[in-house]
């Protein structure tokens, strides 16, 4: 069986993993062909940096990235309050085989 891991790139170019719950939501929405998915509110972030959505494919645009991420990326994370935008990448991760 395969699971998915997703990361967003911060303004300094460092990649950060989405938590397992958000990664599952992203994988599910993408598999269904949805244009976007709203992530759970991140209550530990400061106000103004708590609510995000991930947009896919042709919908992976924002006012701050109107032509999409380019360079082989097809997902972005958007802050729903200020439209700050980060590129998202994902990869399939084989799950460890269960012990016999």
Secondary structure, 3 states (H helix, E strand, C coil): CEEEEEEEECCCCCEEECCHHHHHHHHHHHHHCCCEEECCCCCCCCCCCCCEEEEEHHHCCECCECCCCCCCCCEEEEECCCCCEEEEEEEEEECCCCCC
